[in-house]
Amino acid sequence: MEALLDGQAEALTQKAIDLALTGDMGALRICLDRIMPARKDRPVTFGLPPIGTAQDAAKASSAVLAAVATGELTPADAGEISRLIDTWVKAFETAELTERLGRLERMTNQ
């Protein structure tokens, strides 16, 4: 089957476009899906507590788990939000360690 289609991509694409332009709804849907694909995700409205410290991140994670338990968030949405929280924690820890290391270096250089 693949061998039959070799070299035909341009012709098939043009045929789909021609059909779409004449009102063929299936061809139109195919063309529009290529121009503007459907979103794979959606915005989630969730009252995430502010995060300014690692302890705040732990509270935010607890809030995410509670929201899953009550059905406010799906497990998939909670997983994505949790990954964002984890990324924030790693960035916070890195910044904090860099600051501590800088202080230690300044102390030892005196």
C-alpha positions in Angstrom: 0.0 0.0 0.0 2.8 2.4 0.9 4.5 1.7 -2.4 1.4 2.7 -4.2 1.3 6.1 -2.5 5.0 6.9 -3.0 5.3 10.2 -4.8 1.5 10.9 -4.6 1.4 13.1 -1.5 1.2 16.3 -3.5 -1.5 15.1 -5.8 -3.5 13.7 -2.9 -3.2 16.9 -1.0 -4.3 18.9 -3.9 -7.3 16.6 -4.5 -8.3 17.0 -0.8 -8.1 20.8 -1.2 -10.1 20.8 -4.4 -12.8 18.6 -2.8 -12.9 20.9 0.2 -13.3 24.0 -2.0 -16.2 22.4 -3.8 -18.0 21.8 -0.5 -17.1 18.2 0.4 -17.4 18.4 4.2 -15.1 15.4 4.9 -12.4 16.9 2.8 -13.0 20.3 4.3 -12.7 18.9 7.8 -9.4 17.2 6.9 -8.0 20.4 5.5 -9.1 22.5 8.4 -7.6 19.9 10.9 -4.3 20.4 9.2 -4.5 24.2 9.1 -5.8 24.5 12.7 -5.5 21.3 14.7 -7.9 20.8 17.6 -6.3 21.7 21.0 -5.2 18.7 22.9 -5.6 20.3 26.3 -7.7 23.0 27.8 -7.3 25.7 30.5 -8.0 24.5 34.0 -9.6 26.8 36.5 -8.3 25.9 39.9 -7.6 27.9 43.0 -3.9 27.0 43.5 -2.5 28.6 46.7 0.4 31.0 46.1 3.8 29.4 46.1 6.7 31.4 47.5 8.5 28.8 49.5 9.1 25.0 49.5 6.6 24.7 52.3 4.0 26.6 50.1 4.7 24.0 47.3 3.8 21.2 49.7 0.6 23.0 50.6 -0.2 23.4 46.9 0.4 19.7 46.3 -2.0 18.9 49.1 -4.6 21.2 47.5 -4.1 19.4 44.2 -4.7 16.0 45.8 -7.8 17.4 47.7 -9.2 18.7 44.4 -8.8 15.3 42.8 -10.5 13.7 45.7 -13.5 16.0 45.4 -13.7 15.7 41.6 -12.7 19.4 41.0 -9.6 18.2 39.0 -9.1 15.1 36.9 -6.1 12.9 37.8 -4.6 13.9 34.4 -5.0 17.6 35.1 -3.6 17.1 38.6 -0.6 15.3 37.2 0.2 18.2 34.9 -0.2 20.8 37.7 1.9 18.6 40.0 4.7 18.6 37.4 4.6 22.3 37.2 4.9 22.5 41.0 7.8 20.1 40.9 9.5 22.2 38.3 9.0 25.3 40.5 10.5 23.4 43.5 13.6 22.4 41.6 14.1 25.9 40.3 13.6 27.3 43.9 16.0 24.7 45.3 18.6 25.5 42.7 18.4 29.2 43.3 18.6 28.6 47.1 21.7 26.3 46.8 23.4 28.8 44.4 22.8 31.6 47.0 24.1 29.4 49.9 27.2 28.4 47.9 27.9 32.0 47.0 27.7 33.0 50.7 30.1 30.1 51.7 32.5 31.1 49.0 32.5 34.7 50.2 33.0 33.6 53.8 36.0 31.4 52.9 37.6 34.1 50.7 37.8 36.6 53.6 
